[in-house]
Amino acid sequence: MNKQTITIAGLMLLLGLGAGYMFAPSSPDMQAKQGDVKKVLFYRNPMNPGHYITRTRQR
């Protein structure tokens, strides 16, 4: 690998890290809160999509 390829790869890595830092959600309001629990509406079997259960199972 020549010097130009390594330099470009390093710059692209820094550019990607900077973009990830800029676009990452930084405020806690944008992130999911632990108290917000979604209720499961139904279960669909991944091996047989035609089979699904609409009632919840209580333990």
C-alpha positions as CSV (number, residue, x, y, z in Angstrom):
1,M,0.0,0.0,0.0
2,N,1.3,3.4,-0.9
3,K,1.4,6.5,1.3
4,Q,-1.5,8.1,-0.6
5,T,-3.9,5.2,0.1
6,I,-3.1,5.1,3.8
7,T,-3.6,8.9,4.1
8,I,-6.9,8.8,2.3
9,A,-8.1,5.8,4.4
10,G,-7.1,7.7,7.6
11,L,-9.0,10.8,6.4
12,M,-12.1,8.8,5.6
13,L,-12.0,7.2,9.0
14,L,-11.8,10.6,10.7
15,L,-14.6,11.9,8.5
16,G,-16.8,8.9,9.4
17,L,-16.1,9.3,13.1
18,G,-16.9,13.0,12.9
19,A,-20.2,12.5,11.0
20,G,-21.2,9.8,13.5
21,Y,-20.5,12.1,16.4
22,M,-22.5,14.9,14.8
23,F,-25.6,12.8,13.9
24,A,-25.7,10.7,17.1
25,P,-28.6,11.6,19.4
26,S,-27.1,13.6,22.2
27,S,-30.0,14.7,24.4
28,P,-31.7,12.2,26.7
29,D,-35.1,13.4,25.3
30,M,-34.3,11.8,21.9
31,Q,-33.3,8.5,23.4
32,A,-35.8,5.9,24.6
33,K,-36.6,6.1,28.3
34,Q,-36.6,3.0,30.4
35,G,-40.1,3.7,31.7
36,D,-41.5,3.7,28.1
37,V,-42.4,0.0,27.7
38,K,-44.3,-1.0,24.6
39,K,-47.0,-3.6,24.9
40,V,-46.6,-6.6,22.6
41,L,-49.7,-6.7,20.3
42,F,-49.1,-10.1,18.8
43,Y,-46.4,-12.7,18.2
44,R,-45.6,-13.9,14.7
45,N,-43.6,-17.1,14.2
46,P,-40.5,-16.3,12.1
47,M,-40.5,-19.8,10.6
48,N,-44.2,-19.8,9.8
49,P,-45.4,-16.2,9.2
50,G,-49.0,-17.4,8.8
51,H,-49.1,-18.6,12.4
52,Y,-49.5,-15.7,14.9
53,I,-50.8,-15.3,18.5
54,T,-52.9,-12.3,19.4
55,R,-53.4,-13.1,23.1
56,T,-50.7,-12.5,25.7
57,R,-49.4,-15.3,27.9
58,Q,-49.5,-14.6,31.6
59,R,-47.0,-16.3,33.9
